[in-house]
Amino acid sequence: GDSIQSCTPDGSVCGIVSNSQEINKKSHASLSGTKWGIGGTCVNVGCIPKKLMHQAALLGTALKDAQKYGWQIPGPISHNWSTMAEAVQNHVRSLNWGHRVQLQDKEVKYLNIKGSLVDEHTVKGLTRTGKEIMLTAKNIVIATGGRPKYPTHIPGAVEHGITMVHPVTRTCAGFLTGIGLDTTVMVRSIPLRGFDQQMAGLVTDYMEAYGTKFSWRSVPKSVDKLSSGALQVTWTDEQTGKDQRDTFDSVLWAIGRAPETKTLGLEKVGVKLNKESGKILVAADESTSVPNIYAFGDIGEGRPELTPTAIKAGKLLARRLAGQTNELMNYDNVATTVFTPLEYGCVGLSEEEAEGRHGKDSIEVYHAFYKPLEFTVAERDASQCYIKVVCKRGGDQRILGLHFTGPNAGEVTQGFAMGFQCGATLTHLKETVGIHPTCAEELTKVNVSKRSGLDATVTGC
């Protein structure tokens, strides 16, 4: 077999950057992957296609708004799914190709194999034809990510359903509604678990007004395919205790992800897992219980399941392995955005988390309801456009969490995220001069606290 400096059993973006960073230091690296095109979840079935389809829906809304701005739109507006799907898939393929070229340029060997550990320095790979390949390496880096789960206990779920991941559920429901499809979201408990629940409620309220239907506290029981080809879903309404039925063209499941660790042979070489989650137990430097085996990204226990986080962690790990730095990944205050029809961006603690860590009397929450200028002429409802800044109550009022619903929330939140790395305070925020007229500037003007009970609606321009 081949002897190399580092082997990464993964074809994802984070695996690619990890190898690319290390190979720049003249080490020898190998990357292996099996499913989809190279680039992993983010490129093929996650962030990239999701955002492009979200954009397709936003364009539909913009076309409706355009008429209020004087544009003459001839005839009814319609959407062609096949045209969009082909364009999105073509872009994904271009990214697949670009990643492959990048690996070649960095002299990283890419092997399309299914890998498993033989011992702490050896990986056995199987090609699609069944050929066995043995690789030995000084270091092994695992970044295999996770796969969406099926509810296998529900009859018909596997045969007739499609898997996806939370919180992509709301994004998919939003863009499907936006391109004109009748869409229903079935919710077992609370919306957007893990996010600030006031913000989650605003996002959901906007979606309902937007046309997405919600079936609350509903537990699916079965999926049956009818002779017409439609799918009949049976579920229990836990509010009434009665079973309900309806028919749909497609059923998408979003019940979480399972880490791709079961077939890697980890436990036989001593890599410890969380028995409940199946994720790998990792230290601050991404090392596992076996000194030369590392893991990062979605399969690391306690790590956020976010592509940019994994990319950054992979780069730092590669530099440490190359002896270039001792810097560790900082997993605190990582910003994220949910690309629902009304986007929701956040960084830091939710209001619930802040109360839990510091106590309700030790935090101050400043907030504002605002109306984007773009919504005015179009006469769009802005009642869910909201800003929340969670601060420590005493001293300089260090900001603990920042939450924003509105247009381009990802772009807004990204800029303010840097402030968290610098210990931003409410004073810093208020001393920042806003760019007028933008939605982001409303964050620099928040001055009404929830505790005051005053009206938080922004007036004027």
Protein Blocks (a to p, Z undefined) as FASTA:
>chain_A
ZZdfbdcddfbfklmmmmmmmmmnopacddddfbdcehijmlmmmmmmmmmmmmmmmmmm
mmmmmmmnopacehjadddfklmmmmmmmmmmmmmmmmmmmmmmnopacdddddddfblm
bccdddfkopacddddfbdcddebpaddddfkbghklmmmccdddfklmmmmmmmmmnop
acddddfkbghehiafklmmmmmmmmmmnopacdehiacfbdcddfkopacdddddfkno
pacddddfbdcddebjcddfklnommmnopacdfknopacddfkopafblkbccedjllg
hiacdfklmmmmmmmmmmmmnopaccdcdfehiacddddfbacddehjdfklmmmmnopk
lpccdddddddfklmmnopafklgccdddddfbhjopafbdcdedehklmmmmmmmmmmm
nopafklmmmpccddddfklmmmmgcbdfklopafbdehZZ
